[in-house]
């Protein structure tokens, strides 16, 4: 199993939910977060390559999902195709391995739990 931590623009949430639902993702956890990347929060793109004293934190959403290994690459490709605007601040996806999962209600483990 793979965990995808998707950090993107808040206005992409509805599109993200539709995309993930089309891949029968079993669940999603969404959190409002703030952060910045390599541009330190400069959303104009004018300061690329310059040293910026300090950073601005930009509102984002972080959606966390766990999927079967064979679905992760396809979901990543679709996220890139559908959520990319080509502008600074589109976000990132962090992928990590999940060794196990358990549904508390039933005790089901592994893929059955997601």
N, C-alpha and C positions, 0 to 999 in steps of 0.2 A: 504494500500500500504506500501511497505517496500523499504527503500533506502539501497543499499549495496555499501559500499565504499571499494573497493578491492585494496589493496596495495601489489604489487608483483614485481618480477624481470622483468626488461625491456625485456629480451628475452622470456618471457612468453606471451607477448602482442598478437602475432598472434594466438596462441593457445586459449587465452582468448576470442578473437573476434570470433573465430569459435564456441567455446562453447556457448557463449551468443547468437550468431545468430541461433544456433540450438534450442534455447528456445524462439525464436521469441521476444527477448528483443527489445523494441521499439526504444531505443536510448542509447547512451553511451557517456560519457564525459571522456576524458583521459588527464591526466596532468603528466608531468615529475616532480618528486619530489625527495628529498633526505631525508634520515632518518636512524634511527637505533632502534633496539629493546633492549631486555634484555641483549644481549651480547655486547651492546655498539659499534656495528660495527665490531666486531671481526668475520670475516667470516670463520676462520680456525676451530673454535669450541674448540681451545686449552685452552682458558681462562675461560671456563665455571666454575662458582663458585668462581672465583677470583675477587677481587675488581680491576677495571680497572680505572686508573687515566685519566679521559677525555673520549671522544667518537669519533668514526669515523662515518661520514655520508656516507651512501652507496646510489648510484643512484637506484631509484625505479620508478615505474609508479603507478599512482592512477587512477583507473577506477571507475566511479560512475554511477550506474544504479538505476532505480526505477521500481519495479515489483509488480504484484499483490501478496497479502499475501500468497495465496496458492502455488505460484511458488518459493518463497524465500528458503524454506528448501531444495527443490530438487536441486536448483541451487547451494546452499552452499555445498551439498554433492558432486555434480559433480566437483565443483571447487577444493574441497579437493582431490578427486580421481585423477583428471587430472593435477593439478598444483603442487602437493606435490612431492618434490624430496627427502624428508626426511632429508634435510640439513638445517642448520641455514640460515635464510634469505629468506625462501619461501614466507613469508609475512603474512598478516592478512586481515580479512574482518570485518568491523564494520557494524552492522545492526541497523537501527533506523526506527521508525515509521514515515510515511508521512501522515499528516492529509488531505492534499488536494494538487492538482496540477491543473494548468490551461494552456491550449495551447493559447498563445497570439493571434495567427492568427484568430482562430475561437471562442475563449471564452469557448471551451469545458472544463469541469471540471472533476476531479476524474480520475478513471481508463481510461475513454475515452481520457484523455489528455496525457496518457503515451503510 
